[in-house]
Amino acid sequence: MNRFYSAYLTVALWAVCLLMPSLALAGMGLAEFAERAKTCGVSSDAVAQVQSLVTNDRTTEEQAVSLLVPLLAACVEQLPLESLEDKLAEGVTKQVPSQFIVGALEQRLDGYRFARELLLTTLGVSTPETLAVVGEGVVKDVPKVDFEDYVSTYAHKPAEQFQVGLVMVSLQGQAGFAYDLTKQILAQGYESESLSSGWEYFVRVVLAARKQGIADKTIADAAITVLADDGLVSEVMTELGFTGRDLGGASGAE
């Protein structure tokens, strides 16, 4: 019953938000729309940034309203609003034309909508952590089918183990590491129950190993060997023949 109610509420919220653009642009002025956005929970700073574009003749009032529409939608749907506000601030600072900022905001919003639908319809729950991992991954071009396959395959796993694998799918996908290889690594990790939280940072090994000309398949095979022996992610470096110093400045996926 809870799962059904959550899914129903999600659909209802989406329906409201799909109407927002037409309602907003049909006659509601910027001042009124800005006030509604702030009342919902959109930050005053974000609203002020949008209003400043009009004040400084960088956009029209109608375009300014269109910038606030995705923010208000995220607020109403209880999606990660801060992520959209950060994207807005980035676009304003770089003086990106408003129509392109709107496109970027809508893309981010769509990513989070997909994430919540997937998580609610497969797990019955969408936590801020899982929502952020999937949503950001989709925005950064991780194929949706990768997340769909992972979630449907491992939905039964305990929350902590599930989260580790989800992060790996997202970060390694952002780095262009083939999902088939990631899935082989995860299968071994779950089989041997050796997939600790440290494996979320496996992407750093991938990036460093690539710099040394090591193929992704070789990297994956080393990870599988280590996991089969209940090893730590740092041991993959040894398996590949290099040390922690070789990681250099490699961090997460760009």
N, C-alpha and C positions, 0 to 999 in steps of 0.2 A: 504494500500500500504506500509506504514512504517513497519507494522508488518511482511508482506511478505518479504520485503527487509532485515529486521533484521534476520529472520529465514534463508533466502538464504545465507546471509553473514556468518552466523554461520556455516552452512553446508560446505561452501567453505573453511573456515578457518580450520575446522576439517579435511577436505581432505588433506590440505597442511601438517598439523601436523602429520597425519597418515603416511605420506611419509618421515617425518624427520628422524626417526630411521634408515631406510634402506639407505637413502641418506648419513646420517652422518657416518654410519659404513661401507659404501661402499668404502671409500677412503679418506674422509676429515680428516686431521690431527687435533690433539687437539688444536694446536695454532690457526689454521684458524677457527675452530668451536668456540673456546673461544672468538675470536675477533667478530664473528658474534653475539654471545650471548650478549656480552657487547654493541655492536652497537644497538641491539634491545632494551635493557633496563635492562638486567640481571645485578645485581650489581657486581662491581669489586671484592668486598669481597667474594661473592659466587663463582665467577670464580677462584679467587686465592685459595680458599679452595680446590676446585677440583684439580687444578694444583698441589697443595702441596702434594696431595695423591700420585701423580706420582713421584714427586721429592723425597719423603720419602720412595719410594718403597712399598707403601701400596696398590697400584692398578696399573693396566696396563693403557696405554694411551687409548686403545679402551674402557675399562671400564669407564675411566674418561669422555670420550665423551658421553657414555650412561647416565652418571649422569647429564650432561648438557642438554640432549635432552628434558626431561620434563620441565625444566626451560625455555628453548627457546620456547617450545610449549605454555606454559602459557603466555609468553610474546607476542607471535604472536596472540594468541586468546584473549588477553587482559583479562585474568583471574587473580585472586589474586596471584601475583608472590611472594610477601613477605612471604606468608604462606608456599610456597614450599621452599623458601630460608631458612626460619627458620628450617624447617624439615631437610634440607640438613645439616645445621650447627649442629643441634642436633646429627645427625647420625655420622658426622665426629668427633665431640667432644667425643662421646661415643665409637669411633672406631668400629662402626658397619660395617660389610663387605659391599662393594660397591653394590653388587647385591641386598642386602636387602634394602639399601637406595633407590635404583632405584625403587624397588617394592613399597615402601612407598610413593615415589614421584608420581608414576603413579596412585596409589590409590587416592591420594589427587587430582590429576589432573582430574581423572574420576569423582570424586565427584562434582567438580566445573562444569565440562561439563554437567553432569546431571542437576545440579541446573539451569544453564543458559537455557538449552533446555526447561526444565519445565516452567520456568518463561516467556520465550519468547513466547512459544506456548499457554500459558494460559492467561497471562497478557498483552503480547505484549511488555513488557519492563523488563529489568533486571538491578536493581540498585545495587551498590556495597554492600549496607546493606543486601538486600534480598539474594543476591548471596552468601554472607559470611555465613548467617544463615543456608541456605539450604546445601551449600557445606560442611561446618564444621560438620553439623549434620549427613550427609551421611557418611563422613569419620569416625565419631565416632559411627557408627552402628545404627543410626536411620533408620528404614526401609524406602525405597524410596516410598513405597505405602502410608505411612502416609503423606508425603509431597504432593504426588499426590492428595490424597483425600482432604486434607485441602485446597490446592490451587484451586482445581476445585469447591469446595463447597463455598469458601469465596472470590473468585476472584473479586466479585463486591463490596467488602467493601472498604471504604476510606483507603488510604495508611497507615495512622497512626494506625488505628484499625487492619488492615490486618497484619502489622508488629508485633504488640503485640501478636496476635495469632500464627504467624509463629515462633516467638521466643519461645513461650510456647511449641509448638510441638517439636521444636528442643531440648531445654534444658530438658524438661520432658522425651522426648524419650531417651536422653543420660543417664538419671537417671533410665531408665527401667520402667517408669511410663506408664501404658498401654494407647495406643492412644485412645481407646474407652472411657476411663475416661476423658482424656484431651478434647476429642470432646464434651462430655456432658457438661463439664465446659464452654467451648467456646460457645456452643449453648445457654446456659443460659446468659452468659455475653453479647453476641450480641443481644439476645432477649430483655434484660433489659437495654441495652446500658450502661452498667456499667463496661466494660472492659477497665480500664484506664491503662496507661503505667506501673504502679506499679505492675501489674499482671505478667509482664515478670519475676519477681523474685519469683513467686509462688513456684518454684522448691526448694527454700530454706526452705519453710514450709514443703514440702514433705520430704526432707532429715531429718529435725529435728524431725518431727512427727514419722517417721519410727524408729528413735533411741529410741523412747518411746514406741515402739511396736504397734503403730496405723496403721491399715490396710489402703492400698491405697484407697479402696472403701470408707472408712469412711472419709478420707481426702478429696476426691472428693465431697462427699455429703455435707461436711461442706463448701467447696468453693461454691458450687451451691446455698446453703442457703444464704450465704453472698452476692453473686452476685444478687440474686433475690431481696434482700433488698437494692440494690445499694451500697453495702459496699466496704470497702477497703481490700486489701489482708492481711493487718495486723489483721483484724478482724477474719480471719480464725483461727488464733492462739487462740483467745478467745473462739471461737466456739468449738475448740478442747480441751480447758481447760489448755492451757499453755501460757506463755508470751514471749516477745521478748528476754529475757535473755536465754530462753531455745534454742534459735537458735544457740547459741555458735558460733563456727567457721564455721558453715555450710555456704557454698557459692553456687556457681553454680554447675552444674553437672560436674563430673570428666570426 
